[in-house]
Amino acid sequence: MFSLRKLVSFVTVALVGTSGAMGAALHPKMVSTAVQPRVLEKRGDICAEVNLSAAVDVLSILTLDVSPLKICLCLSGLDAFLNVDANAAVSALVSILGSLVDVQAFLTAQINSNGRQCSYPALATPFCSPSNPCDFTCPQGYTKKHGKCVLNTSKRAARRDIGRCSAGFTKCGAPSGANAYECIDVRSSLESCGGCVIPFPGMRPTGQDCTQIPGVDDVACIQGTCRVSRCAEGFALSVDGRTCIAEQPSVQLVLGA
């Protein structure tokens, strides 16, 4: 099992010494994976095309299937990508690096080193694509025009759709203000798993922040449920895999002679 530090060091050294022929071999076919990130309050992001096959090829782990070999990712959409069910690419990287936390750190480093600084207009949602890593989509009732999200000509329909989230996303409150909100996929969000941890005004909190589970070391939100894969030292994984239980210190009895 390679640690993240060893993997990054090994890949860096190997790629520097790679010949032109091997370099050409590390350019597989282009395949894009569409992962829709949540709508963010901030208007900036870093997006990049990440080559997953390079690390696997250099490490000669030929039995692992890392497909698609090239993916386009933004930092804001990384959590959603890591928590997609049956993600063969993530499963293969976990086999190499050891955990989702290590995979997230590795992909974050790749995006930061190879990515483009993107900026988005109001109401836009980042949508990374191979041809345009800084592409974006607009919410219902708006059309992308001249780099902005413009209100549709049908004002009645537009007003009806203002404040709605796209299909599969839930309107949750945001810490930035009483009327602020963000659209979250509560099926995979670590911080709002299963529902809104910060509810929109008039609603009650229903979700769980998986990162706040006591003693958790590695956790994911899968289909709206926190699933713990590893606990910190001094904690044991519960039978249902949803919590970490503090281990009781063992008591040794010393019997007199």
N, C-alpha and C positions, 0 to 999 in steps of 0.2 A: 504493500500500500504506500503510495507516494503522498508526502505532505504537500500542501499548497506551495510552500517556499521552495521545496526541491523541484517540483514540477515546473514552476515559472523559471527557475534558474536553469534547469536542464533544457527547456524549450528555447530559452534565449540563446544559450551557448550553441545549441545544435543548429538553430536557424542562421546564426551569424556565419557558421562554417559551411552552410549548405551550398552545393554547386548549382549552376544554372539549371541543370537537368532536373535535380530534385526540387528546385524552386518551382519549375514548371509543373511538376507533379502535384504540388500543393495548391493547385488552382482548379478544384472540382467544379462540376456544373452548378449553375446558380439556382438556388431554390429559396423562396421567401416564405417565412412563417408569419402569418398575420396574428399578432397578439394585441388586443385593444387595451391600452392602459386606462386608468381612471382619469377623469377630468381633474386637473390640478389647479390650485389657486395661483401657483407661480406660472410665469409665461416663458420660462427658459428650460432647456433640456439638453442633454448630450446624447447623440445617437450615432451608431456605427454598425457596419456590417462585420460580423464576427465569424471567423473561420474556425469551426470546431474540429475539422479534420487535421489541422496542422499539429495540434498537441498529440492526437492519437497516432498519427503517422510517425512522428519523431520518436514516440515512446514504443513503437512497433507493437502496439496492442491491436493486432489485426482481427481479433475475434469480436471486438465491440462494434456495434452498428451505431454510428453517430450520423443520423440523418434527420432533417436536412443538414448537409455539410456546411452550408453558409446560411446564417440567419441575420436578420436586421433587427437590432434591439436598441431601445432607449432606456436610460437609467430609470425613468418613471414607470416603464412597463416591465422591469426585470422581475418583480415579485409575481406578476401575473404569468409570465413565461415559466418561471420555476415551479409554479403550482398547477400547471395544466395537467390533467389526468393523462396517463399513458404516454408521457413525453419521453420518447426513446433517447433523445439527445441528452436530456437531463439525467436519465438513469445511467447512461454510459459515463457521463462526467462524474457522477456520484461514485461509480465503481472505481474511477481513477483517483479522485480527490478525497473521498471518504465521507462527505456529508454535504447537505444542501448549503450549509453556511460557507463551506470552502468553495463550492461551485459558484455561489453568489459573489464571493470575493474575487474569484478568478475572472468571471465575466465582467464585473465592475471595472477591474483593472484593464481588461481588453477594450472596453468601451471608452474609458477615459484616455487611453493611450492612442487609439485609432479613430476616435469619434469626431464628429462635427458639433460645434456649438450651435444649437438651434434656438430660434425665438419664434413665438407664436402669437397670433392676434387674440383678442378677447374671445372667449367661448370655445376656442379650438381645443381639440384633443390630439396629442402627438400620434402619428401613425407612420412608423418607420418602414420604408420600402427600399429595395436595392437601388432603384433608379433615383430615389430622392429620400435620403435618410431623415430629412427635416420636413417630410410631408405631414399633413394633418387632415383631420376631418372636422366637420361642423355638426352641431346638434340639429335635431329635428326643427324645422321651421326656418333654417338658415341655409344659405348656399355659399360655397367657396367662390370668391370672386376677387381678382386682383390682390391675392394674398390675405384676404380678410373673410370673416364669416358675416355675410350680409343677409339682413332680414328678407324673407321671401316677399314677393309682390302682393300676395294675398294676406293682407294685414290681419284679417279675422283668423285665418288658419295659423298665422305666425304667433299671434297673441295666445292662442290656445296651447301652443307647444312650448312657449317660454317657461323655463323652470323645470322642464321634464328631462329625464335621463333616457339614454338609449336603451334598447331592449337588452335585458340581462344585467342591468346596473340599477342600483338602489340609491335614492336620494337621501343622503345623510347630512347631518349638521357638520360644520367645520369650526375649528377653534378660533378662526380669524374674526368672527362676528356673529351676532345673534341671527341675522338673516342669511349668512353665508352658508353655502352647501357645496358638497362634492359628490360626484356620481361614483359609486364604489361597487365592484363585483364582490358581494359578500360571500360568494361561494369559494373565493380564493384569497381574499385579503387577510393578511396576518393580523392587522390591527383592528379590523371590523369583520370578524369571522362569524358568519351566520346571521348577521344583522348589524345595525348601526350602533356602535359604541357611543358615539356622540349623536343623539337623535336630532332630527329636524324639529323645530318648534311645533309643539302640539303632539309629538310622538313620544314614546318611551324607549329607553335603551333596550335592545334585544340581543346585541352581538357580544362577542368575547374578543379581547385583545390577547391573542395567543402568546405574544412575547412577554406578557405579565404573569404567566403561569409560574408559581413558585418552583424554583429548582430546575426549570427547563433549560436545556442546552441546545437542542436542535428540534425545531417544530415547524409544521406546515399547516395551512388551512386547506382542507380537502372537502369539497362539496359542503361547505358551511360548517365544518366541524374541525376543531383543533386536533391534530394528530401529532403526538410527541414521538420522536424516534430516538432521542437520547436525553438523559437527565444529567445534571451536574453531580459532582462528587458529593456523597452523603445523601443522595436521593435515589429512589428506585422507581422504575416505570410502573404505572398502575396496570391492572389486568386489561382494562379496556383501551389502554394506550392514549388516554386523554389528559392525564395529570402525572405529576411526579410526587411521590410520597417520601417524606423525610424518614430516613432509616433510624431506628432506635439503636443507641449505643449498646453494644453487648456487655453483659455483666458477668464477670467471672467470680465464682465462689471459691474461696480458698479454705479448704477443710483442714482443721487442726489434726495433728497426729494423734 
